[in-house]
Amino acid sequence: MRAYKPKDNVQAKAYYTDRYYVAPQVPKTPVDEDEVFAADLAAIKEKFEVHDAYIQVEQMVVYINANDIYGVLELMRDELEYTQLSEMSAIDWIAKSNQFEIFYQMLSMTKRKRIRIKYFINNGDAVQSVEKLFRSADWAEREMYDMFGIEAKGHPFMKRILMPYDWQGHPLLKTYPLEGDEFAAWYEVDKIYGKEARDIIGPELRDTARVDRYDSERFARLGHEVPRGAEVSDDDPEVTQNYQEEGGVFLVKKLDKESSKVIDDPQR
């Protein structure tokens, strides 16, 4: 077990203040420096238009036309041995160009290579579903619609997957309030109790950095646990930590804090 270090409310200290901040790009290298990537790119260029291609962090990035995505991924799966779609999603560039950047992360287990296919669409446009090519695209396309509002044409069930079906807005847009808007603050109150209960219950607190140690119903400080509902003070006695219930588990030696060893080296 690792030594506990107080976080000093570090969660509340955002490491950036500009929601439109763009991280610096890591170095890019030409595709012809890798024989496998060069051959794969040549195969793609034989059938489809490629706007840009380069190697970045040991993987190839290829920009294509949005309308070619189904054919490109089919070519990569059937002829280039990229049989896994491990991730797909969008990047919000609305403030800059009123566009989204769509990406598909492809993996070849035989070549031990990764290729990221990208293209741009205008805000409000839909993408072509690739769920029939890769089953992993099913939930990924639903999540992209849920979080960014980008629909996938041809998807068998284009509904939200994380947020409630009647949720308003798309939480991963850079214009979406970090702690939710008025709809988010009152959603569960209105849904369960009705708007007439707003004055009685109050809005939801959606600040993820807020932890109230005096709320003993939901939070206990490690080493100073208190019974449920008990009052908490600053001079709480330290509680010895046990890692098993009283009596231990059959055929397993009971562990306690005194017999354990704290590892200070995080690399071990």
Secondary structure, DSSP 8 states (H G I E B T S, - for coil): -B-----TTGGGS-S-S-TT--------B-GGGSHHHHHHHHHHHHHS-EEEEEEETTEEEEEE-GGGHHHHHHHHHHTS---EEEEEEEEEEHHHHSEEEEEEEEEETTTTEEEEEEEEEETT--EE--TTT-TTHHHHHHHHHHHH---EET-TT---SSS-TT--S-TTSTTS-TT--HHHHHHHHHHHT-GGGHHHH------TT---TT-TTT---TT----TT----TT------BSS-TT-BTTB---BTTT---B--TT-
